[in-house]
Amino acid sequence: MIDYEFPLNEKVRTLLRLEDLFARMAHFIEYAQGMDHHAALITLFEILEVASRADLKSELLQELERQKRNLSALHNNPAISEGALDAILAEIEGASADILAMPGKTGQHLRENEWLMGIKQRAVMPGGTCEFDLPSYHYWQEQDAGTRRENLQAWLVPFLPLRSGLEIILRLLRESGKVLHFTAHHGSFQQMQGGRVAQMLRVSLSSDLACIPEVGANKYAINIRFIAANYAAKTTLFEQDVPFDLTFCSLPS
């Protein structure tokens, strides 16, 4: 099965982008070649841009507090494991405390590093980080992998409280959904919403089906078109019946 997640508001969209960037950063840091660490540094610059949204920290803290309040109300519920509940509440408290302890503006430690900002400025130009443009960066890439990895991890550490917070929220969001089974006849599917609004939809279908979902949703209806996975031709509808799973994910408010 291939899962496709579609955020339905800007907050979830931002969290999913950051989740993907943190995963990419972790992947490239583990390798040893200079090109891998170049990819890690470019990803770090992307994290900086997304994480610097002025209201991100406050939104994370508000959502964590909201979920802490909702989960705390489940104490003494016989259907809920007290141990598991206490563990997630402790996780939320720890993440909230770490975000509150973040000093100043997010990413300021990178903005104050002239060397890194010089690389960032050049990186948006095609081929702008060649050795003749940035000889000091070429020198850094020629250092041993351990030194480069230590640098990258040190630059990443101030962002990690955000990663911890968003991982908790996205985990709770994903676990909130109930899987429903549908078939898109001739590649098209529509369902009326009746005013119900999800925060994220997950569409899951067999990897044997050569098609890709396109989702449009509002509080009135969900529309899904399955597009043929044809990388060379123009977009065409996949005109076969497509069985798929649809999950509505929404955190309690």
C-alpha positions, 0 to 999 in steps of 0.5 A: 500500500502507498499512503498519501496524506493531504493536510486541510489547513495551514497548520497541519501543512506546516507540520508535515513539511517540517516533519519531512525536512527533519527526516531528510536532515537525519538521513543525510547527516548519517552519510559520510560524503561531502555531497551528502552533507551538502544536501543536509545543509541545504535541508537545514536552510529549508528548516530555517525558512519553514520554522521561522514562521512567527506563530509556529511556537505559540501554535505548537504550545497551544495545541500541546496544551489542548491535547494535554487537557483532552487526554487528562480527562481520560483518567479513570476511564477503564478502556484506557491504559493509565500507564500509556496515558501517563507516558504521553502526558509526560511526553507532552509536558517535556516537549512544551517545556523545551519549546518554552525554553527556546531562546529568542527568534527561531533560527537566530543562531544561523542568521548570526553566522555570516559564513552560513548565511553566505552559503545560503545566499549562494545556494539559491543560485544554480551551481552557486556553491561551486568551489570557486564561488565558495572556497571556504565551503569547499574547505569545509566539505574536505574535512573529515566526516566526523567534523562535518557531522558535529557541525551539522548536529550543532546547527540542528540542535536548537530546532529539535524542540520543535521536532519533538512537539510536532511529532507528538501532534502528528502522531495523535492526529494520525491515530485519531482517524478511522479507516473507511473502505471505498471504491472510486468508480472510473477514477472518481469519488465524491462524498458529502461532508455534512459540515464535518471538517477533518484536519488531514485526509489519508488515502491508501491504495495498492502500489500495483495501481498505476495512479495517484490521488488528487484531493479537493475537500471542504466542509461540504464535500470531498472530491478525489480524482485518481490520475494515471501515473504517466510521467511523460504525457499530459495529465489524464484520468485513471478510468478504472475502478480504484479500491482505496482506504480513506482516513479522516484525521482530526484532533479534538478541539 
